[in-house]
């Protein structure tokens, strides 16, 4: 059974930092591109950051570029999102996402972790 379990969310003051982790089980992490998405109240889910299978290529939304860093450790089956200089617009539920693309496409989602940026 595939599981993506996010952790590390919480309440943080503006300008603060948080590190989210995604613990992956039930699949070969090294075969999956991984991403973090977020969904704020009343808004659609949006891509925040992505990383390829080898971990040598990343992409970020314009809203977080320069502040967030995605990384992965295939040996430890974890994907991490380091978030710095947080502001109120970063408040959302953050989701871990995995994608396998080889002839067929398989996608997996975690249940999300809440990040609230407020003073």
Protein Blocks (a to p, Z undefined) as FASTA:
>chain_A
ZZdddehiacddehiacddddddehiafklpccddddddehiacddfbdcdfkopaccdd
fklgokaccdddfknopacdddehiafklgccddddddddehiacddddebjaddddZZ
